[in-house]
């Protein structure tokens, strides 16, 4: 069967000329256009100086958010750019007013640890009660377990669209519907899905979406994002805030008067270089289209599983493509050391304890690279040709 050949985009990513790059779940390949974007930033600062703020910099957190919005299935002026997900999670928590009757935060024990740190820190202060839903297998969270845990005591459900360890794709719409049924809000973390799995912020009626640009979006670090449903724009008042959230920031009033719309969910001065860098990846993703990327991803990850099975390697990701994000996790003994040996051979993947080696083809991946990575893993494991002193992988 013929398939949509997206590798015509390979020449836009220089690292692909020298590496087998299968780690887009962790750090997407850098578009070549980022060089020009960062040069534009430097030239603007150099030549326009303080005028740069009025000539575009000040609006960038929302203007770049508008470029990301179609990837999230969101309308313009519903996305604000931030530094990272930890900041965004804290900002959303600061909007909420827990009561004795409704103060519970519900998520699974497979959420990304950074997110859990934020919520559990607030719980220790007595503001919230955290309820963790246990995974029965350490890799997936059955939807029915999440739905059972959400009740009238629930205030917020922060969940990952795709789990970072196994690439298990959660049923976001079912969780959102259940949360709304009992009056709770949902924060959907799309860090591991945006750019490779379709998202429908508007159609799902999700309250918040957070994530970052480091991974499938090929936007680099420092460009996190927050989507807020328009129905909440003029209702919530963040306490994690700053001068960009003021309706008249350059009046320098001592008292905060919130801006209208998504702007009230900004805070302090933005990381302008990161926003310049993120733009190129968004534009490429929008040019290709998420549906094309998703179809190609499902095909390639299915092929990876077939190759791993043929090589006798254990796969810990879901086998059903409809329940799998863009990553296939392969569990082998001493996985961190195997990853280090792969890197020495310019085959770039990563390892996570309790899951295994994470392998992620993206739209720019050749089919031959799938065969190569599985072949290299199999050869390294079979021959033991790796340094056993390597205890962990850095990323």
JOMOMO-V19404 format. One record per residue. N is the residue number from 1. D_FIRST is the distance of its C-alpha to the first C-alpha in whole Angstrom. Layout:
n=N d_first=D_FIRST
n=N d_first=D_FIRST
//
This chain:
n=1 d_first=0
n=2 d_first=4
n=3 d_first=7
n=4 d_first=10
n=5 d_first=12
n=6 d_first=15
n=7 d_first=17
n=8 d_first=19
n=9 d_first=21
n=10 d_first=22
n=11 d_first=25
n=12 d_first=27
n=13 d_first=27
n=14 d_first=30
n=15 d_first=30
n=16 d_first=26
n=17 d_first=28
n=18 d_first=30
n=19 d_first=28
n=20 d_first=25
n=21 d_first=25
n=22 d_first=24
n=23 d_first=27
n=24 d_first=26
n=25 d_first=27
n=26 d_first=30
n=27 d_first=31
n=28 d_first=28
n=29 d_first=28
n=30 d_first=31
n=31 d_first=30
n=32 d_first=32
n=33 d_first=33
n=34 d_first=35
n=35 d_first=38
n=36 d_first=39
n=37 d_first=39
n=38 d_first=41
n=39 d_first=43
n=40 d_first=44
n=41 d_first=45
n=42 d_first=47
n=43 d_first=49
n=44 d_first=49
n=45 d_first=51
n=46 d_first=53
n=47 d_first=54
n=48 d_first=54
n=49 d_first=55
n=50 d_first=56
n=51 d_first=55
n=52 d_first=52
n=53 d_first=52
n=54 d_first=53
n=55 d_first=50
n=56 d_first=47
n=57 d_first=47
n=58 d_first=49
n=59 d_first=46
n=60 d_first=43
n=61 d_first=43
n=62 d_first=42
n=63 d_first=41
n=64 d_first=38
n=65 d_first=37
n=66 d_first=37
n=67 d_first=34
n=68 d_first=32
n=69 d_first=33
n=70 d_first=30
n=71 d_first=28
n=72 d_first=30
n=73 d_first=30
n=74 d_first=33
n=75 d_first=36
n=76 d_first=38
n=77 d_first=41
n=78 d_first=40
n=79 d_first=39
n=80 d_first=41
n=81 d_first=41
n=82 d_first=42
n=83 d_first=43
n=84 d_first=41
n=85 d_first=40
n=86 d_first=43
n=87 d_first=45
n=88 d_first=43
n=89 d_first=44
n=90 d_first=47
n=91 d_first=47
n=92 d_first=46
n=93 d_first=48
n=94 d_first=51
n=95 d_first=50
n=96 d_first=51
n=97 d_first=54
n=98 d_first=54
n=99 d_first=57
n=100 d_first=58
n=101 d_first=56
n=102 d_first=53
n=103 d_first=52
n=104 d_first=49
n=105 d_first=46
n=106 d_first=43
n=107 d_first=40
n=108 d_first=39
n=109 d_first=40
n=110 d_first=36
n=111 d_first=37
n=112 d_first=37
n=113 d_first=41
n=114 d_first=42
n=115 d_first=41
n=116 d_first=43
n=117 d_first=46
n=118 d_first=47
n=119 d_first=47
n=120 d_first=49
n=121 d_first=51
n=122 d_first=52
n=123 d_first=53
n=124 d_first=55
n=125 d_first=57
n=126 d_first=57
n=127 d_first=56
n=128 d_first=53
n=129 d_first=52
n=130 d_first=48
n=131 d_first=46
n=132 d_first=44
n=133 d_first=41
n=134 d_first=41
n=135 d_first=37
n=136 d_first=37
n=137 d_first=35
n=138 d_first=35
n=139 d_first=32
n=140 d_first=31
n=141 d_first=33
n=142 d_first=33
n=143 d_first=33
n=144 d_first=36
n=145 d_first=38
n=146 d_first=38
n=147 d_first=39
n=148 d_first=42
n=149 d_first=43
n=150 d_first=43
n=151 d_first=46
n=152 d_first=49
n=153 d_first=51
n=154 d_first=47
n=155 d_first=48
n=156 d_first=44
n=157 d_first=41
n=158 d_first=39
n=159 d_first=36
n=160 d_first=33
n=161 d_first=30
n=162 d_first=28
n=163 d_first=30
n=164 d_first=31
n=165 d_first=31
n=166 d_first=28
n=167 d_first=26
n=168 d_first=26
n=169 d_first=26
n=170 d_first=29
n=171 d_first=29
n=172 d_first=31
n=173 d_first=32
n=174 d_first=33
n=175 d_first=35
n=176 d_first=36
n=177 d_first=37
n=178 d_first=39
n=179 d_first=41
n=180 d_first=42
n=181 d_first=43
n=182 d_first=46
n=183 d_first=47
n=184 d_first=45
n=185 d_first=43
n=186 d_first=40
n=187 d_first=39
n=188 d_first=35
n=189 d_first=34
n=190 d_first=31
n=191 d_first=31
n=192 d_first=28
n=193 d_first=26
n=194 d_first=27
n=195 d_first=25
n=196 d_first=22
n=197 d_first=22
n=198 d_first=23
n=199 d_first=27
n=200 d_first=29
n=201 d_first=33
n=202 d_first=34
n=203 d_first=32
n=204 d_first=33
n=205 d_first=36
n=206 d_first=36
n=207 d_first=40
n=208 d_first=39
n=209 d_first=36
n=210 d_first=37
n=211 d_first=35
n=212 d_first=35
n=213 d_first=33
n=214 d_first=33
n=215 d_first=29
n=216 d_first=26
n=217 d_first=28
n=218 d_first=29
n=219 d_first=32
n=220 d_first=35
n=221 d_first=37
n=222 d_first=40
n=223 d_first=38
n=224 d_first=38
n=225 d_first=38
n=226 d_first=39
n=227 d_first=38
n=228 d_first=41
n=229 d_first=40
n=230 d_first=43
n=231 d_first=45
n=232 d_first=46
n=233 d_first=47
n=234 d_first=50
n=235 d_first=51
n=236 d_first=50
n=237 d_first=53
n=238 d_first=51
n=239 d_first=54
n=240 d_first=52
n=241 d_first=53
n=242 d_first=54
n=243 d_first=55
n=244 d_first=52
n=245 d_first=52
n=246 d_first=55
n=247 d_first=56
n=248 d_first=58
n=249 d_first=57
n=250 d_first=60
n=251 d_first=62
n=252 d_first=63
n=253 d_first=64
n=254 d_first=65
n=255 d_first=64
n=256 d_first=60
n=257 d_first=59
n=258 d_first=55
n=259 d_first=53
n=260 d_first=51
n=261 d_first=47
n=262 d_first=45
n=263 d_first=48
n=264 d_first=50
n=265 d_first=47
n=266 d_first=48
n=267 d_first=50
n=268 d_first=52
n=269 d_first=51
n=270 d_first=47
n=271 d_first=45
n=272 d_first=45
n=273 d_first=43
n=274 d_first=41
n=275 d_first=40
n=276 d_first=40
n=277 d_first=37
n=278 d_first=35
n=279 d_first=34
n=280 d_first=32
n=281 d_first=29
n=282 d_first=30
n=283 d_first=29
n=284 d_first=26
n=285 d_first=24
n=286 d_first=26
n=287 d_first=24
n=288 d_first=21
n=289 d_first=21
n=290 d_first=21
n=291 d_first=18
n=292 d_first=16
n=293 d_first=17
n=294 d_first=17
n=295 d_first=13
n=296 d_first=12
n=297 d_first=15
n=298 d_first=14
n=299 d_first=11
n=300 d_first=13
n=301 d_first=16
n=302 d_first=14
n=303 d_first=13
n=304 d_first=17
n=305 d_first=18
n=306 d_first=16
n=307 d_first=18
n=308 d_first=21
n=309 d_first=21
n=310 d_first=21
n=311 d_first=24
n=312 d_first=26
n=313 d_first=26
n=314 d_first=27
n=315 d_first=25
n=316 d_first=27
n=317 d_first=25
n=318 d_first=23
n=319 d_first=20
n=320 d_first=19
n=321 d_first=17
n=322 d_first=19
n=323 d_first=23
n=324 d_first=22
n=325 d_first=22
n=326 d_first=21
n=327 d_first=22
n=328 d_first=22
n=329 d_first=26
n=330 d_first=26
n=331 d_first=30
n=332 d_first=32
n=333 d_first=36
n=334 d_first=37
n=335 d_first=34
n=336 d_first=36
n=337 d_first=37
n=338 d_first=34
n=339 d_first=33
n=340 d_first=36
n=341 d_first=35
n=342 d_first=31
n=343 d_first=33
n=344 d_first=35
n=345 d_first=32
n=346 d_first=31
n=347 d_first=28
n=348 d_first=29
n=349 d_first=28
n=350 d_first=31
n=351 d_first=33
n=352 d_first=34
n=353 d_first=37
n=354 d_first=36
n=355 d_first=32
n=356 d_first=31
n=357 d_first=29
n=358 d_first=27
n=359 d_first=24
n=360 d_first=22
n=361 d_first=19
n=362 d_first=20
n=363 d_first=18
n=364 d_first=19
n=365 d_first=18
n=366 d_first=16
n=367 d_first=14
n=368 d_first=17
n=369 d_first=19
n=370 d_first=18
n=371 d_first=18
n=372 d_first=22
n=373 d_first=23
n=374 d_first=23
n=375 d_first=24
n=376 d_first=27
n=377 d_first=28
n=378 d_first=28
n=379 d_first=30
n=380 d_first=32
n=381 d_first=33
n=382 d_first=33
n=383 d_first=36
n=384 d_first=37
n=385 d_first=37
n=386 d_first=38
n=387 d_first=41
n=388 d_first=42
n=389 d_first=45
n=390 d_first=42
n=391 d_first=43
n=392 d_first=40
n=393 d_first=38
n=394 d_first=39
n=395 d_first=36
//
